[in-house]
Amino acid sequence: MKILGLETSCDETAAAVVENGRKVCSNAIYSQIEKHRPYGGVVPEIASRNHVKKLPEILRQALEEAHETFESVDALAVTYGPGLASSLLIGFSAAKALALRLNKPLIGVNHHEGHLHSVFMAEDAPPPEEAFPMLALLVSGGDSSLVLMSEPGQYERIGTTIDDAAGEALDKAAAILNLGYPGGPIIQKTAEGGNPSAIRFPRGLDQPDRGKWAYKYDRDLCFSFSGLKTALLTHVKKLPAPPEGKYLQDLCASYQEAVCDALSSRVVRALDRLEIKSFACAGGVSLNKVLRAKLSDISKKTGIPLLLAPPSLCTDNAAMIAGAAYGKYMHNPANSTPQDVNPNLLLSGWR
Ligand code: KG4
């Protein structure tokens, strides 16, 4: 089954064709980063206008690269939340119109579900059925969560951030240091060759606190990054001049280390408590080399296999949406079409 997926939840305009949930036939993306860079973050109005402008061209590119046409694909899939309302609406309206015109099924996909599915789209990934129960660390620009997946389509969030997301912490750090946007890749690059132990930044919720709760989650499995960001701001304000050279490298390496430590230590705690077959990391921050190295070490030490998405599928893309749509549709074709977008959509699963 070939599914044409559309993704416009934030600032990437993307379309892709995926066969049977795993084979990526095309993956066309227009990244709007350059449009938003002058503002240091995504401007919703600019994002939606650019989706309108670029989506037709990106759809054509996705079909051409896959040697498909609108008529030859079997179904359409689209992100219907969470994300920016005005951005979601562009992809959703286009997908709805196409599905009506072509008389093909329309499958609505939760953006986070797409990220989680992306780890099964690596060439060497096991079939999903063999990986469950699986623990997933979901780390994107707007979310940091630990998700327990007991079978395909079943998601239980067992930990979350109580303030900023990991990607947001990196983006804000780069803004404080005047390094540009998006912060994650810039901090990683600037940190190269720096000493990660030069400055001891706080790791939020570091002390094990068994039995305590943050919202409805076990506090031990939650994250907090706002104190880390404030620590950097305070540190920088005390410096006699803006940091540069080796000092800037050390600062970025130490900050990146604090973010990655906080993430990997929660994974270790969760793995200690759960009986699981594999663990995964998905979302834009999963591209981070230091985080990947820490998670690989955990995998080596525990013998629990680690699943990571191919780099091209870590940041926002439509292949993960078309991929995730397949299982959902096969499970219940009648119940996969959403009525509308939902900017605050929660990860609820379809089983
Ligand atoms: O998953 P994503 O593309 O968008 C959302 O769904 O939110 O993630 C974007 C986030 C940004 O915060 C960006 O700074 C971060 O991923 N990111 C990275 C790296 N590449 C992107 N963070 C750390 N290291 C990277 N190499």
Boltz pocket constraint, residues with backbone or C-beta under 6 A from the ligand:
constraints:
  - pocket:
      binder: B
      contacts: [[A, 10], [A, 139], [A, 140], [A, 141], [A, 142], [A, 143], [A, 166], [A, 167], [A, 168], [A, 170], [A, 171], [A, 182], [A, 183], [A, 184], [A, 185], [A, 188], [A, 283], [A, 284], [A, 285], [A, 286], [A, 287], [A, 288], [A, 289], [A, 314], [A, 315], [A, 316]]
      max_distance: 6.0
